[in-house]
Amino acid sequence: MRRLGIHSFVWTGGGTQAMLEEAMENSAACGYRLIEFAYLQPEKFDIYRLAKKAQSLDLEIAVTMGLPLGADVSSEDGAVVKAGDYSRMQSRRCGTSAAPSSGAFSIPRIRNTR
C-alpha cells in the first residue's frame, strides 16, 4: 500500500539536522508515513541518524533533487539535457544512488533488531 507523504519544507527550512528531525516528528504526528527531503548538501547531515529516526516514527524518506531550467533533462535542447545528466552524475559521486529520471536517492534502511 502506498503511503501519503509531505515535504519537509512544509514544517521547516530543512537546513539543519534538528530541522529535518523536527519535520519528521511533525509529519508523523499528523499521520503522514512518508517525508520528502530536498537534496541539500547531504554531507551536512547524519544520514544514519535520520534513518533511525524514520524507523522509530514509522516514516519512509524520499530525497529529491530539483534541476534548474538550464539542466532540464526533459528539454528538447541536447546541451540542456547533457547539463542535467552531468548534475545527476555529480550527485551520485556524493554517495547517493540517484534514480535516472527523478534524481532521488535512498536513505539507508536500518534493520529492526527487536
N, C-alpha and C positions, 0 to 999 in steps of 0.2 A: 504494500500500500504506500502511495506517495505521501510525503509529509509536506504540510504547508509551512512555508518559511517567510522570513522577513530580513531585510538588510540591516546590518549593524548601524548604519548611518541614521536610522530612524531614532536610535537611542543616544548615540554619542558620535563624536568626530572620528573615533576609531584610531587615533594616533598613538595610543599607548596600550600597554598590556592591560592596565587597570580598566581602561575604557572598553576594550574588547570583552573583558570578563564581565563588566557591568552590563554590556549589551546582551551577552549570553544569558545572564541571570534574568534580565527584564524580559527577554524573548521567551524563556522557559516559563516564567511566572504568568505570562499572558497566554500560555498554551501552545506556543509555536514549538515545533520539533526540528526545525532547520533554520540555520542562520547563515547569511551570506556576508563574507568579508571581502573588502576590496583588496587587491594586490598592491599593498603599500609597504615597500621595504620589509619583506618578511624576516630579514636578518635582525630587525629590531625586536622581534617577539620570541617568546619561549613557546615554540610550536608544540612541544610535548606537554607543557603545562596547559595550553589551550585544549589539546586533545583530551587530557584527563578531566578538565573542567566540563567539556562537552559530554563526556561519558557520564559524569556524575549528574548532569542535568538531562540526560537522555536527548541530547541535541546532535544533529548532524551538522557538519560545516561544509559550505561550498565557498570557494575562493575564486573570484573572477577578476579579470584584467581588462579594463576598457582601453581601446586604442583610439588615438586621435584621428581626425579625418585624413591626415596625411599618411596614415598607416592602416587604412580601412581594407581589410582582406577581402571584402565583397566588392571593391571598386572594379570598374572596367579598365582602369589605368594600371598597366603592368608594373610600373615603377612604384605606385602606391601599395599594391599588393605585396611587392617584394619588401617594402619597408615594414609592413605589418608582419610578414613572415620573419624578418630579422628581429623585430621586437619580441615575438613569441619565442624565438630561438634563444634570445638573451635571457628570457625568464627561466627557461629550462636550465641554463647554466647557473642560476641562483639556487639550485637544489629543488626545483619544482618539477612536476611532470605535467606540463601544460597539455591540455586536450587540443587537438588540431583545430577545431572550429571555435571553441569558446574562450580559450586562454585560461581555463580553470585548472586548478591543481588540487590535490588531495591533502588534507591534514592527516597525519599518521593515525591509524586506529590503535587504541590501547586495548589489549586483551583483558577481559574480565577475569580476575584471579580469585573470585569468591568461591 
